[in-house]
Amino acid sequence: MIETPYLLFLGDAPDQLAAKVAQGIRDWRPEHALGQLRMEGCKADVGLPDMTLEEARAAGAKTLVIGVANRGGVISPAWKKVLVAALEEGFDLASGLHNLLRDEPDLVAATRAHGRQLHDVRVPTVAYPIANGRKRSGKRCLAVGTDCSVGKMYTALAMDRAAKARGMKSSFRATGQTGILITGEGVPLDAVVADFMAGAVEWLTPDNDDDHWDMIEGQGSLFHISFSGVTMALIHGGQPDALILAHEPTRTHLRGLPEHPVPSLEALRDLALPLARIANPRAQVVGISVNTAAMGEDEALSYLESVERRMGLPTVDPFRQGAERLVEALEAI
């Protein structure tokens, strides 16, 4: 078990999106988030008190969580001094990066010397099966995005919260590092061997009551050259009954790929739905989730209204406005 509360390490994050792990914990588990630690040059801020290691320990923080998600998931050499100092101060360390804490000799040595623990949440712990495509009971919803990091996890979490508030049977199914740190369980899908990814999603979303909804955390994008494989595994392994299209409207290109423009919502619909119907012929696109964090209130409302008119689907920012209308669309299936 990862001990709480957390001190969230933002390191030298170059922008707000790079701190999405810390932001997700801050937004969805605020009771676990005591403060943030930022290095010189950090351009992210998740709205928590800035604390030194000493201040955070005195306030009761137990674990320093690496809240940065960088390209490739690597532990920056610039962070090492802080991470070692945290172990010396009495913190455990938790990380969802591909570069594992346990593979860093200096961190392992400091852990042993000070009786602390290292938690790598992006490590598969189950021998997942190969997908078989068998139809499972229960219902499933998956958000698919025009790009990476557009709010697919927030959409699933918000829909799970709204569904439970309406008395519906619902489970959030975490598939990435932030979702696992928020809920304490799930499948680190992009760390699963490729042949077993779709099977891992089948394992994560087993047979259930006919009126139970699994809100599956989305990953990557079918349009993103770097990360489309994990999206395909979710679409086929998840066998979604409902797809939510997720979009961030202020971007001019795919994240990390400046030569690749962001596709339209229509292009996403027309690509994702036929792929989903390979695994579940009854799959439907039922709504649109728009991340309007970079917009003012009036601009956001105007944009949402224009998209809804154009696409003919309920369109909301589920974190800013709530996900009730998206959940209502599920009830109509």
Beta strands, then each sheet from edge to edge (+ up, - down):
strand 1: 6-11
strand 2: 33-38
strand 3: 63-66
strand 4: 92-95
strand 5: 118-120
strand 6: 139-145
strand 7: 169-173
strand 8: 212-216
strand 9: 242-247
strand 10: 284-290
strand 11: 315-316
sheet 1: 2+ 1+ 3+ 4+ 5+
sheet 2: 7+ 8+ 6+ 9+ 10+ 11+
end
